[in-house]
Amino acid sequence: MTPRDGSDANDSRWADLDRPPLNSAALRRGLVREGALWSAVDVVPRTGSTNSDLVALAAAGKATEGAVLVAEEQSAGRGRLDRQWTAPARSGLFFSVLLRPSEVPVARWGWLPLLTGVAVATGLSRAAGVDTALKWPNDVLVTVGGEERKAGGILAERAGDDGVVVGVGINVTLRAEELPVPQAGSLALAGAVSTDRDPLLRGVLRSVEQWYGTWREAGGDPGLSGLQEAYAAGCATLGRTVRAQLPGDRSIVGEAVAVDGDGRLVIATGEGVQQPVGAGDIVHLRPA
């Protein structure tokens, strides 16, 4: 991967002084070191999708495990279910990481987006001083005006036979008038004590490194690594009445009672059936 420093982009990047560019050289100094997970940190001024770019780099043999690709702006950012993710330049953190957990059975790789959710929520709580929660499977929630709002999302994609690219998008300084939908939020709107993206990104990536290392050492076992317990503790979906929109225009309504060993959401229906859901769109139907 060819490093590109955000500071050498055109002058328009400084048009909004409340949103300075990331310092890629400082990020590399703080994250890329001997024995660390992160092998490269590259910042580009803009791209279509950091996930698509990193998957392509991995396929071409131009990215190793621990490669981090950050974009100041994405024109074709994607969330789950092919939803678009758009935000003004330098208003958030938009990045992807390449992981190759060769010692973990592939059947457990489905925990990687949930692991990233735990790491992102933990890292943001520490670095930004905001309360965060997770909506199953991988939305990051903050509280704005007493309401839950989505401030971030996670998307994992396979990169060949031995890799996974995990993409993260977090709204940092998005203002109320810039929100793409009323249900969206940002760290700034949630009252963050810091919206400096450099320490926020370092904090999140260090949290990912810590959780990923623990999970990998446990062979990907979500119980032994503590990941399943940590996810349940931070999951705002559990204990709620939810509607699960399933493939094929089916839906289930019931109480979300657990996250099982495969990372699926277990919903107890009114008929007394406990139905595990592995894919679908979850709607919270009542406040916590």
GIKA-V219271 format. One record per backbone hydrogen bond with DSSP energy under -1.0 kcal/mol. NH is the residue of the N-H (numbers start at 1). CO is the residue of the C=O. Records with the same first field share a line. If there is no record, write none. Layout:
NH->CO / CO
//
This chain:
8->5
9->6
13->10
14->11
15->12
19->16
24->22
27->23
28->24
29->25
30->26
31->27
32->28
36->33
39->66
40->66
42->68
44->70
47->73
53->49
54->50
55->51
56->52
57->53
58->54
59->55
60->56
61->58
62->57
66->98
67->64
68->40
69->96
70->42
71->94
72->44
75->47
76->48
79->83
83->80
85->77
90->72
91->88
93->170
95->168
96->69
97->166
98->67
99->164
102->100
104->101
108->105
109->106
111->108
112->109
115->111
116->112
117->113
118->114
119->115
120->116
121->117
122->118
123->119
124->120
125->121
126->122
127->123
128->124
133->141
134->234
135->139
139->135
140->152
141->133
142->149
144->147
147->144
149->142
150->183
151->140
152->140
153->169
155->167
157->165
159->163
164->99
165->157
166->97
167->155
168->95
169->153
170->93
171->151
172->91
173->91
178->175
179->176
184->181
185->150
187->171
188->172
190->186
191->188
192->187
193->128
200->196
201->197
202->198
203->199
204->200
205->201
206->202
207->203
208->204
209->205
210->206
211->207
212->208
213->209
214->210
215->211
216->212
217->213
218->214
219->216
220->215
221->218
225->221
228->222
230->226
231->227
232->228
233->229
234->230
236->134
239->256
240->237
242->254
243->283
244->252
245->281
246->250
252->244
254->242
255->268
256->240
257->266
258->266
260->264
263->260
265->277
266->258
267->275
268->255
269->273
272->269
275->267
277->265
281->245
283->243
285->241
//
